[in-house]
Amino acid sequence: MSLPHGGHLSHGHTASITSKCFNFCHYKVDSKTELINYDQIRDLAISVKPKMIVAGASSYPRLLDYKKISQIAREVSAFCLVDMAHIAGLVAARLIPSPVPYSDFTTFTCYKTMMGGRGGVILSKQKYGKKIDNAVFPGCQGTSAVNLLAAKALIFKIASEDKFIAIQKMTLKNAKALAGALKEKGYRVVSDGTDNHQVLVDLSSKGITGKSAENCLESVGIILNRNVVPHDAKNPGKVSGIRIGSGALSARGMGEPQMLQIVDFMDSTMMNHAKEELLSEIKNKVLELCQEFPIKKSI
Ligand SMILES: *Cc1c(COP(=O)(O)O)cnc(C)c1O
């Protein structure tokens, strides 16, 4: 999936070493719906005959149709790899569909919605297990990182517990609340909503770039990142959008009332980003909210 359309750097972007190891052809989202167009993937697959089709995104607020993607892969005799880095926690909690029954390989990272430490996981169909193991060691890695293995084991244990599932449920609800509140204030939400933990906001009609929004929001203590939106007209440094994730807020125990409050803070900040006095008032309110919902020592 093309990076400016929501894909990840590591999926063959020219700035990533993956583009030097493999020859990637990118698919995009539909310009109207801003959703993945599976017919377009199929056409592209038939014309380029890839060895593997990669699905998975870093900024795509909707669900993927893994069945369709894997069918296309089978049709052109390609492997199907799903990189579920962002959404692994939601999948682990069984709240959104899992790619595992459909893909040959599924990769994910243990932080993001998975809520663990840094480190990755490769799942595969049993028949590829030995090849994957050999590709990791001795193919790419030296001594196995046993400290990281222990950390992964711990987060997998936690992921089976009710408290983890409750946070993931809240993560979905909170993302919907953020998207709804932003829309109510006249912001354009990419794809008109969200099915996961992400909300991608197109600021192009609001007279502020993604970069300025990121900076002024950071100055009041709200951390998110600027992000390209599909068919972004602004240059890659400034960009038209911001990307919000609801995972960290949900892990602190925040719920829908706090999401509305946060959208109020965001809107006042972005629409008044030159008014220093007002910004310092908002900063205090953000701090108060954070103190009311402190980061927990364990979930
Ligand atoms: C974040 C992300 C990665 C990278 O994971 P790291 O553990 O940070 O290296 C890979 N793929 C996708 C789709 C991601 O969103």
The ligand as a Tripos MOL2 file, in Angstrom:
@<TRIPOS>MOLECULE
LIG
   15    15     1     0     0
SMALL
NO_CHARGES

@<TRIPOS>ATOM
      1 C1          4.7640    0.7640   13.0680 C.3       1 LIG1
      2 C2          4.7300   -0.1300   11.9000 C.ar      1 LIG1
      3 C3          5.8140   -0.9600   11.6200 C.ar      1 LIG1
      4 C4          7.1070   -0.8700   12.3670 C.3       1 LIG1
      5 O1          7.1230   -1.5130   13.5660 O.3       1 LIG1
      6 P1          8.3760   -1.2370   14.5230 P.3       1 LIG1
      7 O2          8.2210   -2.2220   15.6150 O.co2     1 LIG1
      8 O3          8.2440    0.1860   14.9570 O.co2     1 LIG1
      9 O4          9.5940   -1.4390   13.7050 O.co2     1 LIG1
     10 C5          5.7280   -1.8350   10.5570 C.ar      1 LIG1
     11 N1          4.6180   -1.8910    9.8100 N.ar      1 LIG1
     12 C6          3.5630   -1.1090   10.0270 C.ar      1 LIG1
     13 C7          2.3610   -1.2310    9.1400 C.3       1 LIG1
     14 C8          3.5780   -0.1910   11.0850 C.ar      1 LIG1
     15 O5          2.5290    0.6080   11.2930 O.3       1 LIG1
@<TRIPOS>BOND
     1     1     2 1
     2     2     3 ar
     3     2    14 ar
     4     3     4 1
     5     3    10 ar
     6     4     5 1
     7     5     6 1
     8     6     7 2
     9     6     8 1
    10     6     9 1
    11    10    11 ar
    12    11    12 ar
    13    12    13 1
    14    12    14 ar
    15    14    15 1
@<TRIPOS>SUBSTRUCTURE
     1 LIG1         1 GROUP 0 **** ****
